[in-house]
């Protein structure tokens, strides 16, 4: 066992967390290509490699941000239009239950507490939610799609590839934030990306250099111990 390699891999994995404030610092396009190249070594059922990735920067990034932020603001003002902005698949359960609801609440209030957003402060919550669609100021947006006719297994494949992206980025001094929030606005996103009609948006991701001075980036979510989720059977 190469202990040095183990430490490097473990450090890249354990230091990764969702960053919600980025510096206005460009990312070398070649570095992005390198990240995607190594990430594509992710496994996929019968090696179909179902993923497609749109790397969005510059004016196209701003167009996407402007259009989705406008839609999100209109939705906040007119919640009765929620049916017009539905994701193509359910990410969360319709009804939350224990222990997942407790973990979700811990995460939400931990983040809002750090940002001094109190319970019931809907305008502050809405403003923070809107930050998702500004990519938290990250200079690069990654949007992951699949062919619509593929099944749930391909979403598993894509998830492993996305994890590779995040770890490879971290190893290069970059940070990320995976964002399923974009899925409700998939029609707008896919139109701006000029994606074919047979593609489905699965997830977005902010990519860039973390702002080390922003308090939001000090928020690190906890993890339950191995004993709570692993069953060892001899």
HELIX and SHEET records of a PDB file:
HELIX    1   1 UNK A    3  UNK A   15  1                                  13    
HELIX    2   2 UNK A   29  UNK A   39  1                                  11    
HELIX    3   3 UNK A   45  UNK A   47  5                                   3    
HELIX    4   4 UNK A   58  UNK A   77  1                                  20    
HELIX    5   5 UNK A   79  UNK A   84  5                                   6    
HELIX    6   6 UNK A  100  UNK A  114  1                                  15    
HELIX    7   7 UNK A  122  UNK A  132  1                                  11    
HELIX    8   8 UNK A  135  UNK A  137  5                                   3    
HELIX    9   9 UNK A  152  UNK A  171  1                                  20    
HELIX   10  10 UNK A  180  UNK A  185  5                                   6    
HELIX   11  11 UNK A  186  UNK A  192  1                                   7    
HELIX   12  12 UNK A  215  UNK A  218  5                                   4    
HELIX   13  13 UNK A  226  UNK A  229  1                                   4    
SHEET    1   A 4 UNK A  52  UNK A  56  0                                        
SHEET    2   A 4 UNK A 140  UNK A 147 -1                                        
SHEET    3   A 4 UNK A 199  UNK A 208 -1                                        
SHEET    4   A 4 UNK A 175  UNK A 179 -1                                        
END                                                                             
